[in-house]
């Protein structure tokens, strides 16, 4: 399935100054879309939009603010909802703000899209919805109990999407991201994701920190594959909407293997050090993305080796 033509289409992207969001904005602008970005810059950065700032409309605002959401989605043909309070560990420390931003914010945005009669909404879900399910690979319909407030917020987002689809006849579709990494991912702060943390540590000559024994596994997804999944959804048939789909390569890389790959990409560095496991973390996560392949022909194209190489050669 070719990526649909966005030329002249008005599109809104929440969280568009963030890591994934800014890559999506770049791709949409390249394809001729008229893009509005809504971001409160609590996790995103204006520098991420430097390449396209003269070609987009930027609104600084909170997704919990109805007026900000209404302004952002006015006249939009598509809305891509990526704004969220991320991080499982941060949600364990501060569950209230995670639930407030991710759930109330999503409900506020969906309501604005309903009122503006937006034809289609794509939102970011997460592999965390699989919770304590031991089944591998992870398949839609085989979810377990959530293991963190962040996971709960993503489960509730999927429930909100289902309700808005059924009650208001809206077209909404979710994408369950699995451990996305790549350029522009912030390595700073106590809740940074593992790939940028490892790169930052090794470049400083410090050992990467692994929580647990490092044999927990993840399905690492390069950011360009996530962007392509969002774009492909725009051409999905009507029957594909109203669901959430896994977006991942379908690999199982241990954190120890990841550390070795990052150290190699940096031409050597200190061996990892090990800290106690963190509560809320899933032990093993590997996706079956066949539903997305069937619905809108998504297949990951970037291997972990290539993705780590791309992440290592540039810090843009």
Buried (B, 14 or more C-beta within 10 A) or exposed (E): EEBBEBEEBBBBBBBBBBBBBBBBBBBBBEBEBBBBBBBBEEBBBBEBBEBBEEBBEBBEBBBBBEEBBBBBBBEBBBBBBBBBBBBBBBBBEBBEEBBBBBBBBBBBBBBBBBBBEBEBBBBBBBBBBBBEBEEBBBBBEEBBEBBBBBBBBBBBBBEBBBBBBEEBEBBBBBBBBBBBBBBBBBBEEEBBBBBBBBBBBBBEEEBBBBBBEBEBBBBBBBBBBBBBBBBBBBBBEEEBBBBBBBBBBBBBBBBBBBBBBBBBBBEEBEEBEBEEEEEBBBEBBBBBBBBBBEBBBBBBEBEBEEBBBBBBEEEE
